[in-house]
Amino acid sequence: MIVITTPTGGIGRQVLDNVLDGLDAQGGGTSLRVIARDPGRLTARARERAGVFQGSHADPEVLGAACAGADQVFWLVPPAPGADSVEGHFRDFTQPLCEVIARQGVARVVAVSSLGRGVAKDAGPISASLAMDERIAATGVRYRALCPPFLMENLLGQAAGLRDTGEFRMAYAADRVLRTCATADIAATAARLLLDDSWTGRADVPMVGPDELTPAGMAEVLSEVLGRPVRVRETTPEAYRASALRFGASEAGAQGLADMASAMDEQGFYGVAEPSTPDTAPTSFRRWCEEVLRPAVLA
Protein backbone atom coordinates (compact mmCIF):
# COMPACT_ATOMS: atom_id res chain seq x y z
CA MET A 1 0.00 0.00 0.00
CA ILE A 2 1.34 3.40 -1.05
CA VAL A 3 -0.01 6.65 0.40
CA ILE A 4 0.61 9.96 -1.39
CA THR A 5 0.14 13.34 0.26
CA THR A 6 -0.37 16.64 -1.65
CA PRO A 7 -1.65 14.73 -4.72
CA THR A 8 -2.92 17.90 -6.40
CA GLY A 9 0.16 20.03 -5.68
CA GLY A 10 2.97 20.91 -8.05
CA ILE A 11 5.15 17.98 -7.00
CA GLY A 12 2.59 15.59 -5.53
CA ARG A 13 0.44 15.40 -8.67
CA GLN A 14 3.52 14.41 -10.69
CA VAL A 15 4.44 11.79 -8.09
CA LEU A 16 0.92 10.39 -8.32
CA ASP A 17 1.02 10.21 -12.13
CA ASN A 18 4.43 8.50 -12.07
CA VAL A 19 3.32 5.98 -9.45
CA LEU A 20 0.20 5.16 -11.46
CA ASP A 21 2.37 4.63 -14.54
CA GLY A 22 4.69 2.40 -12.54
CA LEU A 23 1.84 0.34 -11.14
CA ASP A 24 0.48 -0.11 -14.66
CA ALA A 25 3.88 -1.33 -15.81
CA GLN A 26 4.10 -3.75 -12.88
CA GLY A 27 0.66 -5.13 -13.67
CA GLY A 28 -0.99 -4.03 -10.43
CA GLY A 29 -0.72 -5.78 -7.09
CA THR A 30 -0.10 -2.63 -5.03
CA SER A 31 -2.91 -0.50 -3.64
CA LEU A 32 -2.80 3.29 -3.69
CA ARG A 33 -4.32 5.95 -1.46
CA VAL A 34 -4.18 9.73 -1.54
CA ILE A 35 -4.97 12.45 1.01
CA ALA A 36 -6.52 15.50 -0.64
CA ARG A 37 -8.17 18.61 0.76
CA ASP A 38 -10.17 18.97 -2.44
CA PRO A 39 -10.68 15.60 -4.16
CA GLY A 40 -12.40 17.41 -7.03
CA ARG A 41 -8.98 18.58 -8.19
CA LEU A 42 -7.78 15.01 -8.69
CA THR A 43 -7.72 13.63 -12.21
CA ALA A 44 -10.37 11.14 -13.23
CA ARG A 45 -7.64 8.51 -13.47
CA ALA A 46 -6.56 9.15 -9.88
CA ARG A 47 -10.11 9.06 -8.53
CA GLU A 48 -10.71 5.77 -10.31
CA ARG A 49 -7.48 4.08 -9.21
CA ALA A 50 -6.79 5.42 -5.72
CA GLY A 51 -8.61 5.36 -2.42
CA VAL A 52 -9.29 9.01 -1.61
CA PHE A 53 -9.19 10.41 1.92
CA GLN A 54 -10.49 13.97 2.13
CA GLY A 55 -8.77 16.38 4.49
CA SER A 56 -5.33 17.50 5.59
CA HIS A 57 -2.46 15.15 6.30
CA ALA A 58 -1.81 17.26 9.40
CA ASP A 59 -5.07 15.83 10.80
CA PRO A 60 -4.13 12.76 12.90
CA GLU A 61 -7.44 11.02 12.21
CA VAL A 62 -7.27 11.52 8.45
CA LEU A 63 -3.61 10.53 8.30
CA GLY A 64 -4.13 7.50 10.52
CA ALA A 65 -7.03 6.23 8.44
CA ALA A 66 -5.17 6.72 5.15
CA CYS A 67 -2.05 4.98 6.48
CA ALA A 68 -3.80 1.94 7.95
CA GLY A 69 -1.92 -1.02 6.51
CA ALA A 70 0.35 1.27 4.44
CA ASP A 71 3.89 0.27 3.55
CA GLN A 72 5.18 3.41 1.78
CA VAL A 73 4.30 7.09 2.28
CA PHE A 74 5.19 10.07 0.12
CA TRP A 75 5.46 13.07 2.44
CA LEU A 76 5.52 16.76 1.62
CA VAL A 77 4.71 19.61 4.00
CA PRO A 78 2.85 22.19 1.90
CA PRO A 79 3.95 25.81 2.00
CA ALA A 80 1.93 28.04 4.32
CA PRO A 81 3.08 31.66 4.05
CA GLY A 82 0.19 32.65 6.32
CA ALA A 83 1.29 30.41 9.21
CA ASP A 84 1.94 31.93 12.63
CA SER A 85 5.24 30.05 12.83
CA VAL A 86 7.32 28.39 10.12
CA GLU A 87 8.77 25.87 12.55
CA GLY A 88 5.36 25.30 14.11
CA HIS A 89 3.80 24.65 10.71
CA PHE A 90 6.31 21.90 9.92
CA ARG A 91 6.00 20.47 13.44
CA ASP A 92 2.18 20.40 13.26
CA PHE A 93 2.39 18.27 10.11
CA THR A 94 5.28 16.07 11.15
CA GLN A 95 4.19 15.05 14.65
CA PRO A 96 1.08 13.17 13.45
CA LEU A 97 3.23 11.30 10.92
CA CYS A 98 5.70 10.28 13.62
CA GLU A 99 2.81 9.02 15.76
CA VAL A 100 1.34 7.05 12.85
CA ILE A 101 4.73 5.47 12.12
CA ALA A 102 5.09 4.39 15.74
CA ARG A 103 1.52 3.15 16.09
CA GLN A 104 0.82 1.60 12.69
CA GLY A 105 4.19 0.36 11.51
CA VAL A 106 4.66 2.25 8.24
CA ALA A 107 7.77 0.74 6.67
CA ARG A 108 9.16 3.54 4.48
CA VAL A 109 8.79 7.29 4.04
CA VAL A 110 9.99 9.34 1.07
CA ALA A 111 9.90 13.08 1.80
CA VAL A 112 10.78 16.30 0.03
CA SER A 113 13.40 18.24 1.99
CA SER A 114 16.33 20.45 0.93
CA LEU A 115 20.04 20.61 0.43
CA GLY A 116 21.91 22.28 3.27
CA ARG A 117 22.07 19.70 6.04
CA GLY A 118 24.81 20.63 8.48
CA VAL A 119 25.33 23.97 6.72
CA ALA A 120 22.06 25.92 6.54
CA LYS A 121 21.35 27.94 9.68
CA ASP A 122 18.43 30.24 10.44
CA ALA A 123 17.15 29.54 6.93
CA GLY A 124 13.40 29.71 7.46
CA PRO A 125 11.54 26.89 5.64
CA ILE A 126 14.83 25.21 4.72
CA SER A 127 15.85 24.84 8.36
CA ALA A 128 12.34 23.69 9.22
CA SER A 129 12.41 20.98 6.55
CA LEU A 130 15.80 19.73 7.71
CA ALA A 131 14.48 19.54 11.28
CA MET A 132 11.50 17.60 9.90
CA ASP A 133 13.91 14.97 8.56
CA GLU A 134 15.46 14.50 11.98
CA ARG A 135 12.07 14.01 13.64
CA ILE A 136 10.91 11.45 11.09
CA ALA A 137 14.20 9.55 10.99
CA ALA A 138 14.24 9.36 14.80
CA THR A 139 11.23 7.04 14.63
CA GLY A 140 13.44 4.40 13.05
CA VAL A 141 11.40 4.26 9.84
CA ARG A 142 13.29 3.59 6.62
CA TYR A 143 13.67 7.09 5.26
CA ARG A 144 14.76 8.90 2.14
CA ALA A 145 14.94 12.70 2.16
CA LEU A 146 14.91 14.16 -1.34
CA CYS A 147 17.23 17.16 -1.18
CA PRO A 148 17.00 19.62 -4.09
CA PRO A 149 18.47 23.13 -4.24
CA PHE A 150 16.55 26.04 -5.85
CA LEU A 151 13.47 24.78 -7.69
CA MET A 152 13.21 25.93 -11.28
CA GLU A 153 9.44 26.16 -10.83
CA ASN A 154 9.97 29.08 -8.45
CA LEU A 155 10.40 31.19 -11.59
CA LEU A 156 6.90 30.37 -12.83
CA GLY A 157 5.52 32.98 -10.46
CA GLN A 158 7.43 35.58 -12.46
CA ALA A 159 6.10 34.55 -15.87
CA ALA A 160 4.04 37.75 -16.13
CA GLY A 161 7.05 39.91 -15.35
CA LEU A 162 9.12 38.11 -17.94
CA ARG A 163 6.37 38.62 -20.48
CA ASP A 164 5.68 42.28 -19.67
CA THR A 165 9.11 43.66 -18.71
CA GLY A 166 11.68 41.03 -19.70
CA GLU A 167 12.81 40.91 -16.10
CA PHE A 168 12.85 38.56 -13.14
CA ARG A 169 13.88 39.33 -9.57
CA MET A 170 16.02 37.34 -7.17
CA ALA A 171 17.23 38.03 -3.65
CA TYR A 172 20.52 36.39 -4.58
CA ALA A 173 23.77 37.71 -6.05
CA ALA A 174 23.48 37.81 -9.83
CA ASP A 175 27.08 36.61 -10.27
CA ARG A 176 26.99 33.68 -7.83
CA VAL A 177 26.22 30.13 -8.99
CA LEU A 178 22.79 28.90 -7.94
CA ARG A 179 22.24 25.18 -8.44
CA THR A 180 18.74 24.18 -9.57
CA CYS A 181 16.38 21.23 -9.89
CA ALA A 182 13.14 20.61 -11.80
CA THR A 183 10.15 19.27 -9.88
CA ALA A 184 9.64 16.61 -12.55
CA ASP A 185 12.93 15.05 -11.47
CA ILE A 186 11.90 15.11 -7.82
CA ALA A 187 8.65 13.37 -8.71
CA ALA A 188 10.37 10.73 -10.84
CA THR A 189 12.84 9.89 -8.08
CA ALA A 190 10.11 9.81 -5.44
CA ALA A 191 7.99 7.43 -7.51
CA ARG A 192 10.95 5.15 -8.17
CA LEU A 193 11.59 4.87 -4.43
CA LEU A 194 7.92 4.37 -3.57
CA LEU A 195 7.69 1.48 -6.03
CA ASP A 196 10.83 -0.17 -4.61
CA ASP A 197 10.44 -2.19 -1.40
CA SER A 198 14.08 -3.22 -1.13
CA TRP A 199 15.82 -0.16 0.34
CA THR A 200 16.61 0.18 4.01
CA GLY A 201 18.08 2.66 6.48
CA ARG A 202 18.16 6.43 6.24
CA ALA A 203 19.76 8.53 3.52
CA ASP A 204 19.64 11.93 1.89
CA VAL A 205 19.13 11.88 -1.89
CA PRO A 206 20.80 14.98 -3.39
CA MET A 207 19.00 16.29 -6.47
CA VAL A 208 21.24 18.78 -8.26
CA GLY A 209 20.70 19.63 -11.91
CA PRO A 210 23.50 19.66 -14.50
CA ASP A 211 23.94 23.45 -14.74
CA GLU A 212 26.34 25.75 -12.94
CA LEU A 213 24.50 28.96 -13.79
CA THR A 214 24.40 32.25 -11.98
CA PRO A 215 21.14 34.23 -12.09
CA ALA A 216 22.81 36.36 -14.77
CA GLY A 217 23.54 33.15 -16.69
CA MET A 218 19.92 32.11 -16.29
CA ALA A 219 18.91 35.41 -17.85
CA GLU A 220 21.12 34.65 -20.86
CA VAL A 221 19.46 31.26 -21.31
CA LEU A 222 16.03 32.84 -20.97
CA SER A 223 16.92 35.47 -23.55
CA GLU A 224 17.79 32.75 -26.04
CA VAL A 225 14.75 30.60 -25.26
CA LEU A 226 12.25 33.47 -25.29
CA GLY A 227 13.87 35.27 -28.21
CA ARG A 228 14.00 38.60 -26.39
CA PRO A 229 16.34 40.32 -23.93
CA VAL A 230 15.90 39.17 -20.36
CA ARG A 231 17.65 40.59 -17.33
CA VAL A 232 17.78 39.69 -13.66
CA ARG A 233 17.24 42.37 -11.06
CA GLU A 234 18.82 41.76 -7.68
CA THR A 235 16.53 42.46 -4.78
CA THR A 236 17.08 42.19 -1.04
CA PRO A 237 15.70 39.82 1.59
CA GLU A 238 13.90 42.78 3.13
CA ALA A 239 12.26 43.62 -0.19
CA TYR A 240 11.34 39.93 -0.53
CA ARG A 241 9.75 40.12 2.93
CA ALA A 242 7.79 43.24 2.03
CA SER A 243 6.54 41.65 -1.18
CA ALA A 244 5.39 38.54 0.69
CA LEU A 245 3.46 40.70 3.14
CA ARG A 246 1.74 42.51 0.27
CA PHE A 247 0.63 39.15 -1.11
CA GLY A 248 -0.92 38.09 2.20
CA ALA A 249 1.86 36.33 4.10
CA SER A 250 1.91 36.53 7.87
CA GLU A 251 4.73 38.35 9.65
CA ALA A 252 6.27 35.00 10.54
CA GLY A 253 5.83 33.60 7.04
CA ALA A 254 7.32 36.67 5.39
CA GLN A 255 10.25 36.72 7.79
CA GLY A 256 10.87 33.03 7.16
CA LEU A 257 11.12 33.68 3.42
CA ALA A 258 13.49 36.58 4.04
CA ASP A 259 15.62 34.41 6.34
CA MET A 260 15.73 31.71 3.65
CA ALA A 261 16.86 34.22 1.01
CA SER A 262 19.55 35.62 3.31
CA ALA A 263 20.85 32.16 4.20
CA MET A 264 20.94 31.02 0.57
CA ASP A 265 22.94 34.06 -0.46
CA GLU A 266 25.27 34.32 2.53
CA GLN A 267 25.86 30.65 3.36
CA GLY A 268 26.10 29.35 -0.20
CA PHE A 269 24.63 25.88 0.36
CA TYR A 270 22.92 25.99 -3.05
CA GLY A 271 26.14 27.00 -4.76
CA VAL A 272 28.93 25.64 -6.90
CA ALA A 273 30.32 23.29 -4.24
CA GLU A 274 27.36 20.97 -4.81
CA PRO A 275 28.11 18.44 -7.58
CA SER A 276 25.43 17.57 -10.11
CA THR A 277 23.53 14.29 -9.66
CA PRO A 278 22.52 13.13 -13.16
CA ASP A 279 20.82 9.97 -11.91
CA THR A 280 18.29 11.94 -9.87
CA ALA A 281 18.20 15.39 -11.53
CA PRO A 282 18.97 15.17 -15.26
CA THR A 283 16.84 18.12 -16.45
CA SER A 284 18.83 21.14 -17.61
CA PHE A 285 17.67 24.69 -17.04
CA ARG A 286 17.45 25.28 -20.78
CA ARG A 287 15.27 22.23 -21.33
CA TRP A 288 13.00 23.26 -18.46
CA CYS A 289 12.70 26.78 -19.86
CA GLU A 290 11.77 25.41 -23.28
CA GLU A 291 9.25 22.87 -22.01
CA VAL A 292 7.73 24.60 -18.97
CA LEU A 293 8.54 28.30 -18.62
CA ARG A 294 8.24 29.44 -22.23
CA PRO A 295 4.65 28.16 -22.59
CA ALA A 296 3.73 29.93 -19.34
CA VAL A 297 5.31 33.20 -20.47
CA LEU A 298 3.66 33.04 -23.91
CA ALA A 299 0.23 32.06 -22.54
C-alpha positions, 0 to 999 in steps of 0.5 A, a space after each residue: 500500500 502506497 499513500 501519497 500526500 499533496 496529490 494535487 500540488 505541483 510535486 505531488 500530482 507528478 508523483 501520483 502520475 508517475 506511481 500510477 504509470 509504474 503500477 500499470 507497468 508492474 501489472 498491479 498488485 499494489 494498492 494506492 491511497 491519496 490524502 486531498 483537501 479537495 478531491 475534485 482537483 484530482 484527475 479522473 484517473 486518480 479518482 478511479 485508481 486510488 482510495 481518496 481520503 479527504 482532508 489534511 495530512 496534518 489531521 491525525 485522524 485523516 492521516 491515521 485512516 489513510 495509512 492503515 496497513 500502508 507500507 510506503 508514504 510520500 510526504 511533503 509539507 505544503 507551504 503556508 506563508 500565512 502560518 503563525 510560525 514556520 517551525 510550528 507549521 512543519 511540526 504540526 504536520 510532522 508530529 502526526 506522521 511520527 505518531 502514525 509510524 510508531 503506532 501503525 508500523 509504516 515501513 518507508 517514508 519518502 519526503 521532500 526536503 532540501 540541500 543544506 544539512 549541516 550547513 544551513 542555519 536560520 534559513 526559514 523553511 529550509 531549516 524547518 524541513 531539515 528539522 523535519 527529517 530528523 524528527 521522522 528519521 528518529 522514529 526508526 522508519 526507513 527514510 529517504 529525504 529528497 534534497 534539491 536546491 533552488 526549484 526551477 518552478 519558483 520562476 513560474 511565479 514571475 512569468 508575467 514579469 518576464 512577459 511584460 518587462 523582460 525581467 525577473 527578480 532574485 534576492 541572490 547575487 546575480 554573479 553567484 552560482 545557484 544550483 537548480 532542480 526541476 520538480 519533474 525530477 523530484 517526482 520521478 525519483 520519489 515514484 521510483 523509491 515508492 515502487 521499490 520495497 528493497 531499500 533500508 536505512 536512512 539517507 539523503 538523496 541529493 538532487 542537483 541539476 546539470 547546470 552551474 548557472 548564476 542568475 545572470 547566466 539564467 537570464 542569458 538562457 532565458 533570452 535565447 529561449 524566449 527570443 527577447 532580452 531578459 535581465 535579472 534584477 537583484 533584490 534584497 531579503 527585506 524587499 522579498 519580505 515586504 513583497 510577501 506581506 503585500 501578497 498576504 503572508 503573515 509576519 512569521 511567514 514573510 520573515 521566514 522567506 526573508 531568512 531563507 533568502 539571506 541564508 541562501 545568499 550568505 551561506 552558499 549551500 545551493 552554490 557551486 560546491 554541490 556536484 550535479 547528480 545526473 541519476 536523480 536530476 537530469 533536467 537542464 535549465 534550458 530544457 525546463 525553460 523550453 518545455 515549462 517556462 516558455 509556454 507559461 510566459 507566452 500564454 
